[in-house]
Amino acid sequence: MKGGKSKADARNTKLAVNKKPSKSRKSGKAAKDPNKPKRPASAFFVFMEEFREQYKKEHPKNKSVAAVSWLIVLFFFDNFASS
C-alpha cells in the first residue's frame, strides 16, 4: 500500500480520547449559608420522636437501635399508613 492507513491504525485513532484539563467545579458554586433554616420535620419523624420516648420509658434496658426502629416502622405502617 502506498501511504494508506491500515485498518488497525484507523481503529486506534477512533478510540483515542481527547482529554481536556478539567476545571474546578467548586468555583461556580455559592457558599452554603449556615443560618439557613432547616425544613420542618415530616409526620413520620414527629411520630418517631414520640414513640422513642414512650418506648424508652417502658423498656429502659433495651439499647438496641435496630429493634426500636423496626418496631417504629411496624407500628407506624400498621396504624397510620393504611388510612
mmCIF file of the N, C-alpha and C atoms, coordinates in Angstrom:
data_MODEL
# 
_entry.id   MODEL 
# 
loop_
_atom_site.group_PDB 
_atom_site.id 
_atom_site.type_symbol 
_atom_site.label_atom_id 
_atom_site.label_alt_id 
_atom_site.label_comp_id 
_atom_site.label_asym_id 
_atom_site.label_entity_id 
_atom_site.label_seq_id 
_atom_site.pdbx_PDB_ins_code 
_atom_site.Cartn_x 
_atom_site.Cartn_y 
_atom_site.Cartn_z 
_atom_site.occupancy 
_atom_site.B_iso_or_equiv 
_atom_site.pdbx_formal_charge 
_atom_site.auth_seq_id 
_atom_site.auth_comp_id 
_atom_site.auth_asym_id 
_atom_site.auth_atom_id 
_atom_site.pdbx_PDB_model_num 
ATOM 1   N N  . MET A 1 1  ? 0.828   -1.182 0.000  1.00 0.00 ? 1  MET A N  1 
ATOM 2   C CA . MET A 1 1  ? 0.000   0.000  0.000  1.00 0.00 ? 1  MET A CA 1 
ATOM 3   C C  . MET A 1 1  ? 0.868   1.239  0.000  1.00 0.00 ? 1  MET A C  1 
ATOM 4   N N  . LYS A 1 2  ? 0.448   2.182  -0.776 1.00 0.00 ? 2  LYS A N  1 
ATOM 5   C CA . LYS A 1 2  ? 1.222   3.411  -0.868 1.00 0.00 ? 2  LYS A CA 1 
ATOM 6   C C  . LYS A 1 2  ? 0.697   4.442  0.122  1.00 0.00 ? 2  LYS A C  1 
ATOM 7   N N  . GLY A 1 3  ? 1.286   4.503  1.269  1.00 0.00 ? 3  GLY A N  1 
ATOM 8   C CA . GLY A 1 3  ? 0.974   5.562  2.225  1.00 0.00 ? 3  GLY A CA 1 
ATOM 9   C C  . GLY A 1 3  ? -0.427  5.512  2.813  1.00 0.00 ? 3  GLY A C  1 
ATOM 10  N N  . GLY A 1 4  ? -1.194  4.498  2.517  1.00 0.00 ? 4  GLY A N  1 
ATOM 11  C CA . GLY A 1 4  ? -2.536  4.410  3.095  1.00 0.00 ? 4  GLY A CA 1 
ATOM 12  C C  . GLY A 1 4  ? -2.494  3.870  4.512  1.00 0.00 ? 4  GLY A C  1 
ATOM 13  N N  . LYS A 1 5  ? -3.513  4.176  5.259  1.00 0.00 ? 5  LYS A N  1 
ATOM 14  C CA . LYS A 1 5  ? -3.575  3.696  6.639  1.00 0.00 ? 5  LYS A CA 1 
ATOM 15  C C  . LYS A 1 5  ? -4.183  2.305  6.663  1.00 0.00 ? 5  LYS A C  1 
ATOM 16  N N  . SER A 1 6  ? -3.685  1.495  7.551  1.00 0.00 ? 6  SER A N  1 
ATOM 17  C CA . SER A 1 6  ? -4.259  0.161  7.701  1.00 0.00 ? 6  SER A CA 1 
ATOM 18  C C  . SER A 1 6  ? -5.496  0.259  8.585  1.00 0.00 ? 6  SER A C  1 
ATOM 19  N N  . LYS A 1 7  ? -6.282  -0.808 8.634  1.00 0.00 ? 7  LYS A N  1 
ATOM 20  C CA . LYS A 1 7  ? -7.495  -0.807 9.448  1.00 0.00 ? 7  LYS A CA 1 
ATOM 21  C C  . LYS A 1 7  ? -7.157  -0.672 10.932 1.00 0.00 ? 7  LYS A C  1 
ATOM 22  N N  . ALA A 1 8  ? -6.063  -1.266 11.357 1.00 0.00 ? 8  ALA A N  1 
ATOM 23  C CA . ALA A 1 8  ? -5.660  -1.182 12.759 1.00 0.00 ? 8  ALA A CA 1 
ATOM 24  C C  . ALA A 1 8  ? -5.331  0.253  13.144 1.00 0.00 ? 8  ALA A C  1 
ATOM 25  N N  . ASP A 1 9  ? -4.663  0.997  12.272 1.00 0.00 ? 9  ASP A N  1 
ATOM 26  C CA . ASP A 1 9  ? -4.334  2.384  12.558 1.00 0.00 ? 9  ASP A CA 1 
ATOM 27  C C  . ASP A 1 9  ? -5.601  3.242  12.639 1.00 0.00 ? 9  ASP A C  1 
ATOM 28  N N  . ALA A 1 10 ? -6.548  2.999  11.750 1.00 0.00 ? 10 ALA A N  1 
ATOM 29  C CA . ALA A 1 10 ? -7.778  3.774  11.729 1.00 0.00 ? 10 ALA A CA 1 
ATOM 30  C C  . ALA A 1 10 ? -8.594  3.501  13.001 1.00 0.00 ? 10 ALA A C  1 
ATOM 31  N N  . ARG A 1 11 ? -8.620  2.254  13.437 1.00 0.00 ? 11 ARG A N  1 
ATOM 32  C CA . ARG A 1 11 ? -9.367  1.871  14.628 1.00 0.00 ? 11 ARG A CA 1 
ATOM 33  C C  . ARG A 1 11 ? -8.762  2.536  15.878 1.00 0.00 ? 11 ARG A C  1 
ATOM 34  N N  . ASN A 1 12 ? -7.457  2.608  15.957 1.00 0.00 ? 12 ASN A N  1 
ATOM 35  C CA . ASN A 1 12 ? -6.800  3.201  17.114 1.00 0.00 ? 12 ASN A CA 1 
ATOM 36  C C  . ASN A 1 12 ? -7.055  4.704  17.209 1.00 0.00 ? 12 ASN A C  1 
ATOM 37  N N  . THR A 1 13 ? -7.135  5.386  16.097 1.00 0.00 ? 13 THR A N  1 
ATOM 38  C CA . THR A 1 13 ? -7.374  6.830  16.148 1.00 0.00 ? 13 THR A CA 1 
ATOM 39  C C  . THR A 1 13 ? -8.810  7.132  16.555 1.00 0.00 ? 13 THR A C  1 
ATOM 40  N N  . LYS A 1 14 ? -9.754  6.256  16.227 1.00 0.00 ? 14 LYS A N  1 
ATOM 41  C CA . LYS A 1 14 ? -11.145 6.487  16.609 1.00 0.00 ? 14 LYS A CA 1 
ATOM 42  C C  . LYS A 1 14 ? -11.347 6.259  18.110 1.00 0.00 ? 14 LYS A C  1 
ATOM 43  N N  . LEU A 1 15 ? -10.594 5.352  18.683 1.00 0.00 ? 15 LEU A N  1 
ATOM 44  C CA . LEU A 1 15 ? -10.746 5.041  20.093 1.00 0.00 ? 15 LEU A CA 1 
ATOM 45  C C  . LEU A 1 15 ? -10.005 6.003  21.003 1.00 0.00 ? 15 LEU A C  1 
ATOM 46  N N  . ALA A 1 16 ? -9.139  6.789  20.435 1.00 0.00 ? 16 ALA A N  1 
ATOM 47  C CA . ALA A 1 16 ? -8.377  7.721  21.259 1.00 0.00 ? 16 ALA A CA 1 
ATOM 48  C C  . ALA A 1 16 ? -9.309  8.782  21.820 1.00 0.00 ? 16 ALA A C  1 
ATOM 49  N N  . VAL A 1 17 ? -9.134  9.088  23.082 1.00 0.00 ? 17 VAL A N  1 
ATOM 50  C CA . VAL A 1 17 ? -9.980  10.071 23.744 1.00 0.00 ? 17 VAL A CA 1 
ATOM 51  C C  . VAL A 1 17 ? -9.162  11.327 23.951 1.00 0.00 ? 17 VAL A C  1 
ATOM 52  N N  . ASN A 1 18 ? -9.711  12.420 23.504 1.00 0.00 ? 18 ASN A N  1 
ATOM 53  C CA . ASN A 1 18 ? -9.034  13.700 23.703 1.00 0.00 ? 18 ASN A CA 1 
ATOM 54  C C  . ASN A 1 18 ? -9.495  14.273 25.035 1.00 0.00 ? 18 ASN A C  1 
ATOM 55  N N  . LYS A 1 19 ? -8.643  14.186 26.013 1.00 0.00 ? 19 LYS A N  1 
ATOM 56  C CA . LYS A 1 19 ? -8.999  14.687 27.330 1.00 0.00 ? 19 LYS A CA 1 
ATOM 57  C C  . LYS A 1 19 ? -8.545  16.129 27.467 1.00 0.00 ? 19 LYS A C  1 
ATOM 58  N N  . LYS A 1 20 ? -9.481  16.936 27.916 1.00 0.00 ? 20 LYS A N  1 
ATOM 59  C CA . LYS A 1 20 ? -9.173  18.324 28.188 1.00 0.00 ? 20 LYS A CA 1 
ATOM 60  C C  . LYS A 1 20 ? -8.963  18.462 29.686 1.00 0.00 ? 20 LYS A C  1 
ATOM 61  N N  . PRO A 1 21 ? -8.137  19.374 30.090 1.00 0.00 ? 21 PRO A N  1 
ATOM 62  C CA . PRO A 1 21 ? -7.952  19.546 31.531 1.00 0.00 ? 21 PRO A CA 1 
ATOM 63  C C  . PRO A 1 21 ? -9.268  19.977 32.173 1.00 0.00 ? 21 PRO A C  1 
ATOM 64  N N  . SER A 1 22 ? -9.642  19.271 33.237 1.00 0.00 ? 22 SER A N  1 
ATOM 65  C CA . SER A 1 22 ? -10.916 19.574 33.880 1.00 0.00 ? 22 SER A CA 1 
ATOM 66  C C  . SER A 1 22 ? -10.803 20.834 34.721 1.00 0.00 ? 22 SER A C  1 
ATOM 67  N N  . LYS A 1 23 ? -11.861 21.601 34.715 1.00 0.00 ? 23 LYS A N  1 
ATOM 68  C CA . LYS A 1 23 ? -11.907 22.824 35.506 1.00 0.00 ? 23 LYS A CA 1 
ATOM 69  C C  . LYS A 1 23 ? -12.540 22.501 36.857 1.00 0.00 ? 23 LYS A C  1 
ATOM 70  N N  . SER A 1 24 ? -12.196 23.220 37.835 1.00 0.00 ? 24 SER A N  1 
ATOM 71  C CA . SER A 1 24 ? -12.733 23.011 39.166 1.00 0.00 ? 24 SER A CA 1 
ATOM 72  C C  . SER A 1 24 ? -14.205 23.398 39.183 1.00 0.00 ? 24 SER A C  1 
ATOM 73  N N  . ARG A 1 25 ? -15.056 22.501 39.645 1.00 0.00 ? 25 ARG A N  1 
ATOM 74  C CA . ARG A 1 25 ? -16.488 22.780 39.703 1.00 0.00 ? 25 ARG A CA 1 
ATOM 75  C C  . ARG A 1 25 ? -16.850 23.622 40.914 1.00 0.00 ? 25 ARG A C  1 
ATOM 76  N N  . LYS A 1 26 ? -16.004 23.636 41.883 1.00 0.00 ? 26 LYS A N  1 
ATOM 77  C CA . LYS A 1 26 ? -16.310 24.358 43.105 1.00 0.00 ? 26 LYS A CA 1 
ATOM 78  C C  . LYS A 1 26 ? -16.311 25.867 42.909 1.00 0.00 ? 26 LYS A C  1 
ATOM 79  N N  . SER A 1 27 ? -15.652 26.349 41.898 1.00 0.00 ? 27 SER A N  1 
ATOM 80  C CA . SER A 1 27 ? -15.557 27.793 41.710 1.00 0.00 ? 27 SER A CA 1 
ATOM 81  C C  . SER A 1 27 ? -16.907 28.409 41.357 1.00 0.00 ? 27 SER A C  1 
ATOM 82  N N  . GLY A 1 28 ? -17.822 27.639 40.741 1.00 0.00 ? 28 GLY A N  1 
ATOM 83  C CA . GLY A 1 28 ? -19.109 28.167 40.335 1.00 0.00 ? 28 GLY A CA 1 
ATOM 84  C C  . GLY A 1 28 ? -20.178 28.048 41.401 1.00 0.00 ? 28 GLY A C  1 
ATOM 85  N N  . LYS A 1 29 ? -19.945 27.266 42.467 1.00 0.00 ? 29 LYS A N  1 
ATOM 86  C CA . LYS A 1 29 ? -20.961 27.068 43.491 1.00 0.00 ? 29 LYS A CA 1 
ATOM 87  C C  . LYS A 1 29 ? -20.943 28.216 44.497 1.00 0.00 ? 29 LYS A C  1 
ATOM 88  N N  . ALA A 1 30 ? -22.132 28.526 44.961 1.00 0.00 ? 30 ALA A N  1 
ATOM 89  C CA . ALA A 1 30 ? -22.240 29.537 46.010 1.00 0.00 ? 30 ALA A CA 1 
ATOM 90  C C  . ALA A 1 30 ? -21.989 28.870 47.359 1.00 0.00 ? 30 ALA A C  1 
ATOM 91  N N  . ALA A 1 31 ? -21.477 29.612 48.286 1.00 0.00 ? 31 ALA A N  1 
ATOM 92  C CA . ALA A 1 31 ? -21.210 29.086 49.618 1.00 0.00 ? 31 ALA A CA 1 
ATOM 93  C C  . ALA A 1 31 ? -22.524 28.831 50.342 1.00 0.00 ? 31 ALA A C  1 
ATOM 94  N N  . LYS A 1 32 ? -22.582 27.762 51.166 1.00 0.00 ? 32 LYS A N  1 
ATOM 95  C CA . LYS A 1 32 ? -23.789 27.445 51.918 1.00 0.00 ? 32 LYS A CA 1 
ATOM 96  C C  . LYS A 1 32 ? -23.956 28.434 53.072 1.00 0.00 ? 32 LYS A C  1 
ATOM 97  N N  . ASP A 1 33 ? -25.191 28.809 53.299 1.00 0.00 ? 33 ASP A N  1 
ATOM 98  C CA . ASP A 1 33 ? -25.494 29.733 54.379 1.00 0.00 ? 33 ASP A CA 1 
ATOM 99  C C  . ASP A 1 33 ? -25.703 28.943 55.665 1.00 0.00 ? 33 ASP A C  1 
ATOM 100 N N  . PRO A 1 34 ? -24.863 29.129 56.671 1.00 0.00 ? 34 PRO A N  1 
ATOM 101 C CA . PRO A 1 34 ? -25.027 28.360 57.907 1.00 0.00 ? 34 PRO A CA 1 
ATOM 102 C C  . PRO A 1 34 ? -26.260 28.769 58.711 1.00 0.00 ? 34 PRO A C  1 
ATOM 103 N N  . ASN A 1 35 ? -26.823 29.939 58.440 1.00 0.00 ? 35 ASN A N  1 
ATOM 104 C CA . ASN A 1 35 ? -28.001 30.418 59.174 1.00 0.00 ? 35 ASN A CA 1 
ATOM 105 C C  . ASN A 1 35 ? -29.313 30.061 58.492 1.00 0.00 ? 35 ASN A C  1 
ATOM 106 N N  . LYS A 1 36 ? -29.241 29.350 57.380 1.00 0.00 ? 36 LYS A N  1 
ATOM 107 C CA . LYS A 1 36 ? -30.445 28.975 56.645 1.00 0.00 ? 36 LYS A CA 1 
ATOM 108 C C  . LYS A 1 36 ? -31.288 28.018 57.487 1.00 0.00 ? 36 LYS A C  1 
ATOM 109 N N  . PRO A 1 37 ? -32.593 28.261 57.620 1.00 0.00 ? 37 PRO A N  1 
ATOM 110 C CA . PRO A 1 37 ? -33.420 27.372 58.437 1.00 0.00 ? 37 PRO A CA 1 
ATOM 111 C C  . PRO A 1 37 ? -33.582 25.998 57.784 1.00 0.00 ? 37 PRO A C  1 
ATOM 112 N N  . LYS A 1 38 ? -33.747 24.978 58.631 1.00 0.00 ? 38 LYS A N  1 
ATOM 113 C CA . LYS A 1 38 ? -33.934 23.618 58.136 1.00 0.00 ? 38 LYS A CA 1 
ATOM 114 C C  . LYS A 1 38 ? -35.391 23.412 57.766 1.00 0.00 ? 38 LYS A C  1 
ATOM 115 N N  . ARG A 1 39 ? -35.643 22.358 56.988 1.00 0.00 ? 39 ARG A N  1 
ATOM 116 C CA . ARG A 1 39 ? -37.019 22.007 56.645 1.00 0.00 ? 39 ARG A CA 1 
ATOM 117 C C  . ARG A 1 39 ? -37.742 21.510 57.899 1.00 0.00 ? 39 ARG A C  1 
ATOM 118 N N  . PRO A 1 40 ? -39.062 21.664 57.941 1.00 0.00 ? 40 PRO A N  1 
ATOM 119 C CA . PRO A 1 40 ? -39.792 21.115 59.085 1.00 0.00 ? 40 PRO A CA 1 
ATOM 120 C C  . PRO A 1 40 ? -39.788 19.584 59.030 1.00 0.00 ? 40 PRO A C  1 
ATOM 121 N N  . ALA A 1 41 ? -39.884 18.969 60.190 1.00 0.00 ? 41 ALA A N  1 
ATOM 122 C CA . ALA A 1 41 ? -39.874 17.504 60.270 1.00 0.00 ? 41 ALA A CA 1 
ATOM 123 C C  . ALA A 1 41 ? -41.155 16.941 59.663 1.00 0.00 ? 41 ALA A C  1 
ATOM 124 N N  . SER A 1 42 ? -41.017 15.796 58.998 1.00 0.00 ? 42 SER A N  1 
ATOM 125 C CA . SER A 1 42 ? -42.184 15.142 58.419 1.00 0.00 ? 42 SER A CA 1 
ATOM 126 C C  . SER A 1 42 ? -43.005 14.502 59.536 1.00 0.00 ? 42 SER A C  1 
ATOM 127 N N  . ALA A 1 43 ? -44.220 14.085 59.211 1.00 0.00 ? 43 ALA A N  1 
ATOM 128 C CA . ALA A 1 43 ? -45.101 13.470 60.204 1.00 0.00 ? 43 ALA A CA 1 
ATOM 129 C C  . ALA A 1 43 ? -44.469 12.209 60.777 1.00 0.00 ? 43 ALA A C  1 
ATOM 130 N N  . PHE A 1 44 ? -43.767 11.449 59.951 1.00 0.00 ? 44 PHE A N  1 
ATOM 131 C CA . PHE A 1 44 ? -43.140 10.218 60.418 1.00 0.00 ? 44 PHE A CA 1 
ATOM 132 C C  . PHE A 1 44 ? -42.058 10.514 61.450 1.00 0.00 ? 44 PHE A C  1 
ATOM 133 N N  . PHE A 1 45 ? -41.259 11.560 61.239 1.00 0.00 ? 45 PHE A N  1 
ATOM 134 C CA . PHE A 1 45 ? -40.203 11.886 62.186 1.00 0.00 ? 45 PHE A CA 1 
ATOM 135 C C  . PHE A 1 45 ? -40.777 12.426 63.500 1.00 0.00 ? 45 PHE A C  1 
ATOM 136 N N  . VAL A 1 46 ? -41.853 13.174 63.435 1.00 0.00 ? 46 VAL A N  1 
ATOM 137 C CA . VAL A 1 46 ? -42.513 13.639 64.651 1.00 0.00 ? 46 VAL A CA 1 
ATOM 138 C C  . VAL A 1 46 ? -43.028 12.437 65.430 1.00 0.00 ? 46 VAL A C  1 
ATOM 139 N N  . PHE A 1 47 ? -43.657 11.494 64.722 1.00 0.00 ? 47 PHE A N  1 
ATOM 140 C CA . PHE A 1 47 ? -44.153 10.273 65.350 1.00 0.00 ? 47 PHE A CA 1 
ATOM 141 C C  . PHE A 1 47 ? -43.007 9.473  65.971 1.00 0.00 ? 47 PHE A C  1 
ATOM 142 N N  . MET A 1 48 ? -41.878 9.366  65.258 1.00 0.00 ? 48 MET A N  1 
ATOM 143 C CA . MET A 1 48 ? -40.737 8.591  65.759 1.00 0.00 ? 48 MET A CA 1 
ATOM 144 C C  . MET A 1 48 ? -40.215 9.153  67.075 1.00 0.00 ? 48 MET A C  1 
ATOM 145 N N  . GLU A 1 49 ? -40.137 10.468 67.174 1.00 0.00 ? 49 GLU A N  1 
ATOM 146 C CA . GLU A 1 49 ? -39.654 11.082 68.406 1.00 0.00 ? 49 GLU A CA 1 
ATOM 147 C C  . GLU A 1 49 ? -40.528 10.698 69.594 1.00 0.00 ? 49 GLU A C  1 
ATOM 148 N N  . GLU A 1 50 ? -41.843 10.822 69.413 1.00 0.00 ? 50 GLU A N  1 
ATOM 149 C CA . GLU A 1 50 ? -42.774 10.493 70.485 1.00 0.00 ? 50 GLU A CA 1 
ATOM 150 C C  . GLU A 1 50 ? -42.707 9.009  70.830 1.00 0.00 ? 50 GLU A C  1 
ATOM 151 N N  . PHE A 1 51 ? -42.651 8.162  69.819 1.00 0.00 ? 51 PHE A N  1 
ATOM 152 C CA . PHE A 1 51 ? -42.633 6.715  70.045 1.00 0.00 ? 51 PHE A CA 1 
ATOM 153 C C  . PHE A 1 51 ? -41.350 6.301  70.765 1.00 0.00 ? 51 PHE A C  1 
ATOM 154 N N  . ARG A 1 52 ? -40.219 6.873  70.387 1.00 0.00 ? 52 ARG A N  1 
ATOM 155 C CA . ARG A 1 52 ? -38.938 6.535  71.032 1.00 0.00 ? 52 ARG A CA 1 
ATOM 156 C C  . ARG A 1 52 ? -38.966 6.858  72.523 1.00 0.00 ? 52 ARG A C  1 
ATOM 157 N N  . GLU A 1 53 ? -39.483 8.048  72.846 1.00 0.00 ? 53 GLU A N  1 
ATOM 158 C CA . GLU A 1 53 ? -39.556 8.437  74.251 1.00 0.00 ? 53 GLU A CA 1 
ATOM 159 C C  . GLU A 1 53 ? -40.433 7.476  75.041 1.00 0.00 ? 53 GLU A C  1 
ATOM 160 N N  . GLN A 1 54 ? -41.578 7.144  74.488 1.00 0.00 ? 54 GLN A N  1 
ATOM 161 C CA . GLN A 1 54 ? -42.507 6.226  75.147 1.00 0.00 ? 54 GLN A CA 1 
ATOM 162 C C  . GLN A 1 54 ? -41.875 4.837  75.291 1.00 0.00 ? 54 GLN A C  1 
ATOM 163 N N  . TYR A 1 55 ? -41.201 4.350  74.267 1.00 0.00 ? 55 TYR A N  1 
ATOM 164 C CA . TYR A 1 55 ? -40.582 3.023  74.293 1.00 0.00 ? 55 TYR A CA 1 
ATOM 165 C C  . TYR A 1 55 ? -39.438 2.973  75.306 1.00 0.00 ? 55 TYR A C  1 
ATOM 166 N N  . LYS A 1 56 ? -38.665 4.047  75.391 1.00 0.00 ? 56 LYS A N  1 
ATOM 167 C CA . LYS A 1 56 ? -37.553 4.080  76.349 1.00 0.00 ? 56 LYS A CA 1 
ATOM 168 C C  . LYS A 1 56 ? -38.055 4.040  77.790 1.00 0.00 ? 56 LYS A C  1 
ATOM 169 N N  . LYS A 1 57 ? -39.207 4.667  78.051 1.00 0.00 ? 57 LYS A N  1 
ATOM 170 C CA . LYS A 1 57 ? -39.779 4.627  79.397 1.00 0.00 ? 57 LYS A CA 1 
ATOM 171 C C  . LYS A 1 57 ? -40.248 3.219  79.751 1.00 0.00 ? 57 LYS A C  1 
ATOM 172 N N  . GLU A 1 58 ? -40.859 2.526  78.786 1.00 0.00 ? 58 GLU A N  1 
ATOM 173 C CA . GLU A 1 58 ? -41.380 1.184  79.027 1.00 0.00 ? 58 GLU A CA 1 
ATOM 174 C C  . GLU A 1 58 ? -40.286 0.125  79.053 1.00 0.00 ? 58 GLU A C  1 
ATOM 175 N N  . HIS A 1 59 ? -39.214 0.315  78.282 1.00 0.00 ? 59 HIS A N  1 
ATOM 176 C CA . HIS A 1 59 ? -38.129 -0.667 78.167 1.00 0.00 ? 59 HIS A CA 1 
ATOM 177 C C  . HIS A 1 59 ? -36.779 0.034  78.386 1.00 0.00 ? 59 HIS A C  1 
ATOM 178 N N  . PRO A 1 60 ? -36.448 0.374  79.637 1.00 0.00 ? 60 PRO A N  1 
ATOM 179 C CA . PRO A 1 60 ? -35.213 1.128  79.872 1.00 0.00 ? 60 PRO A CA 1 
ATOM 180 C C  . PRO A 1 60 ? -33.933 0.327  79.617 1.00 0.00 ? 60 PRO A C  1 
ATOM 181 N N  . LYS A 1 61 ? -34.005 -1.000 79.658 1.00 0.00 ? 61 LYS A N  1 
ATOM 182 C CA . LYS A 1 61 ? -32.800 -1.809 79.477 1.00 0.00 ? 61 LYS A CA 1 
ATOM 183 C C  . LYS A 1 61 ? -32.476 -2.074 78.014 1.00 0.00 ? 61 LYS A C  1 
ATOM 184 N N  . ASN A 1 62 ? -33.414 -1.856 77.121 1.00 0.00 ? 62 ASN A N  1 
ATOM 185 C CA . ASN A 1 62 ? -33.196 -2.133 75.696 1.00 0.00 ? 62 ASN A CA 1 
ATOM 186 C C  . ASN A 1 62 ? -32.414 -0.991 75.067 1.00 0.00 ? 62 ASN A C  1 
ATOM 187 N N  . LYS A 1 63 ? -31.212 -1.278 74.616 1.00 0.00 ? 63 LYS A N  1 
ATOM 188 C CA . LYS A 1 63 ? -30.355 -0.266 73.995 1.00 0.00 ? 63 LYS A CA 1 
ATOM 189 C C  . LYS A 1 63 ? -30.209 -0.479 72.496 1.00 0.00 ? 63 LYS A C  1 
ATOM 190 N N  . SER A 1 64 ? -30.931 -1.454 71.943 1.00 0.00 ? 64 SER A N  1 
ATOM 191 C CA . SER A 1 64 ? -30.790 -1.782 70.532 1.00 0.00 ? 64 SER A CA 1 
ATOM 192 C C  . SER A 1 64 ? -31.537 -0.769 69.664 1.00 0.00 ? 64 SER A C  1 
ATOM 193 N N  . VAL A 1 65 ? -30.802 -0.042 68.862 1.00 0.00 ? 65 VAL A N  1 
ATOM 194 C CA . VAL A 1 65 ? -31.395 0.953  67.967 1.00 0.00 ? 65 VAL A CA 1 
ATOM 195 C C  . VAL A 1 65 ? -32.193 0.260  66.864 1.00 0.00 ? 65 VAL A C  1 
ATOM 196 N N  . ALA A 1 66 ? -31.676 -0.843 66.378 1.00 0.00 ? 66 ALA A N  1 
ATOM 197 C CA . ALA A 1 66 ? -32.343 -1.566 65.291 1.00 0.00 ? 66 ALA A CA 1 
ATOM 198 C C  . ALA A 1 66 ? -33.702 -2.089 65.733 1.00 0.00 ? 66 ALA A C  1 
ATOM 199 N N  . ALA A 1 67 ? -33.782 -2.602 66.952 1.00 0.00 ? 67 ALA A N  1 
ATOM 200 C CA . ALA A 1 67 ? -35.055 -3.136 67.447 1.00 0.00 ? 67 ALA A CA 1 
ATOM 201 C C  . ALA A 1 67 ? -36.092 -2.031 67.583 1.00 0.00 ? 67 ALA A C  1 
ATOM 202 N N  . VAL A 1 68 ? -35.677 -0.898 68.106 1.00 0.00 ? 68 VAL A N  1 
ATOM 203 C CA . VAL A 1 68 ? -36.600 0.225  68.285 1.00 0.00 ? 68 VAL A CA 1 
ATOM 204 C C  . VAL A 1 68 ? -37.071 0.747  66.934 1.00 0.00 ? 68 VAL A C  1 
ATOM 205 N N  . SER A 1 69 ? -36.161 0.922  66.000 1.00 0.00 ? 69 SER A N  1 
ATOM 206 C CA . SER A 1 69 ? -36.547 1.455  64.695 1.00 0.00 ? 69 SER A CA 1 
ATOM 207 C C  . SER A 1 69 ? -37.445 0.482  63.944 1.00 0.00 ? 69 SER A C  1 
ATOM 208 N N  . TRP A 1 70 ? -37.212 -0.823 64.101 1.00 0.00 ? 70 TRP A N  1 
ATOM 209 C CA . TRP A 1 70 ? -38.069 -1.813 63.431 1.00 0.00 ? 70 TRP A CA 1 
ATOM 210 C C  . TRP A 1 70 ? -39.475 -1.769 64.021 1.00 0.00 ? 70 TRP A C  1 
ATOM 211 N N  . LEU A 1 71 ? -39.583 -1.631 65.335 1.00 0.00 ? 71 LEU A N  1 
ATOM 212 C CA . LEU A 1 71 ? -40.892 -1.521 65.969 1.00 0.00 ? 71 LEU A CA 1 
ATOM 213 C C  . LEU A 1 71 ? -41.619 -0.252 65.542 1.00 0.00 ? 71 LEU A C  1 
ATOM 214 N N  . ILE A 1 72 ? -40.880 0.826  65.399 1.00 0.00 ? 72 ILE A N  1 
ATOM 215 C CA . ILE A 1 72 ? -41.476 2.094  64.961 1.00 0.00 ? 72 ILE A CA 1 
ATOM 216 C C  . ILE A 1 72 ? -42.081 1.943  63.575 1.00 0.00 ? 72 ILE A C  1 
ATOM 217 N N  . VAL A 1 73 ? -41.329 1.348  62.676 1.00 0.00 ? 73 VAL A N  1 
ATOM 218 C CA . VAL A 1 73 ? -41.815 1.175  61.296 1.00 0.00 ? 73 VAL A CA 1 
ATOM 219 C C  . VAL A 1 73 ? -43.056 0.305  61.279 1.00 0.00 ? 73 VAL A C  1 
ATOM 220 N N  . LEU A 1 74 ? -43.024 -0.815 61.983 1.00 0.00 ? 74 LEU A N  1 
ATOM 221 C CA . LEU A 1 74 ? -44.177 -1.717 62.009 1.00 0.00 ? 74 LEU A CA 1 
ATOM 222 C C  . LEU A 1 74 ? -45.402 -1.027 62.605 1.00 0.00 ? 74 LEU A C  1 
ATOM 223 N N  . PHE A 1 75 ? -45.219 -0.336 63.720 1.00 0.00 ? 75 PHE A N  1 
ATOM 224 C CA . PHE A 1 75 ? -46.329 0.339  64.376 1.00 0.00 ? 75 PHE A CA 1 
ATOM 225 C C  . PHE A 1 75 ? -46.903 1.443  63.496 1.00 0.00 ? 75 PHE A C  1 
ATOM 226 N N  . PHE A 1 76 ? -46.033 2.222  62.881 1.00 0.00 ? 76 PHE A N  1 
ATOM 227 C CA . PHE A 1 76 ? -46.487 3.339  62.045 1.00 0.00 ? 76 PHE A CA 1 
ATOM 228 C C  . PHE A 1 76 ? -47.295 2.845  60.854 1.00 0.00 ? 76 PHE A C  1 
ATOM 229 N N  . PHE A 1 77 ? -46.771 1.846  60.153 1.00 0.00 ? 77 PHE A N  1 
ATOM 230 C CA . PHE A 1 77 ? -47.459 1.389  58.955 1.00 0.00 ? 77 PHE A CA 1 
ATOM 231 C C  . PHE A 1 77 ? -48.723 0.602  59.274 1.00 0.00 ? 77 PHE A C  1 
ATOM 232 N N  . ASP A 1 78 ? -48.774 -0.039 60.437 1.00 0.00 ? 78 ASP A N  1 
ATOM 233 C CA . ASP A 1 78 ? -49.991 -0.740 60.823 1.00 0.00 ? 78 ASP A CA 1 
ATOM 234 C C  . ASP A 1 78 ? -51.104 0.238  61.204 1.00 0.00 ? 78 ASP A C  1 
ATOM 235 N N  . ASN A 1 79 ? -50.742 1.350  61.806 1.00 0.00 ? 79 ASN A N  1 
ATOM 236 C CA . ASN A 1 79 ? -51.754 2.260  62.347 1.00 0.00 ? 79 ASN A CA 1 
ATOM 237 C C  . ASN A 1 79 ? -52.044 3.485  61.488 1.00 0.00 ? 79 ASN A C  1 
ATOM 238 N N  . PHE A 1 80 ? -51.082 3.980  60.739 1.00 0.00 ? 80 PHE A N  1 
ATOM 239 C CA . PHE A 1 80 ? -51.273 5.251  60.052 1.00 0.00 ? 80 PHE A CA 1 
ATOM 240 C C  . PHE A 1 80 ? -51.226 5.174  58.536 1.00 0.00 ? 80 PHE A C  1 
ATOM 241 N N  . ALA A 1 81 ? -50.430 4.316  57.992 1.00 0.00 ? 81 ALA A N  1 
ATOM 242 C CA . ALA A 1 81 ? -50.233 4.304  56.542 1.00 0.00 ? 81 ALA A CA 1 
ATOM 243 C C  . ALA A 1 81 ? -51.431 3.751  55.791 1.00 0.00 ? 81 ALA A C  1 
ATOM 244 N N  . SER A 1 82 ? -52.222 2.913  56.425 1.00 0.00 ? 82 SER A N  1 
ATOM 245 C CA . SER A 1 82 ? -53.368 2.311  55.734 1.00 0.00 ? 82 SER A CA 1 
ATOM 246 C C  . SER A 1 82 ? -54.563 3.259  55.651 1.00 0.00 ? 82 SER A C  1 
ATOM 247 N N  . SER A 1 83 ? -54.562 4.341  56.413 1.00 0.00 ? 83 SER A N  1 
ATOM 248 C CA . SER A 1 83 ? -55.714 5.256  56.409 1.00 0.00 ? 83 SER A CA 1 
ATOM 249 C C  . SER A 1 83 ? -55.670 6.251  55.316 1.00 0.00 ? 83 SER A C  1 
# 
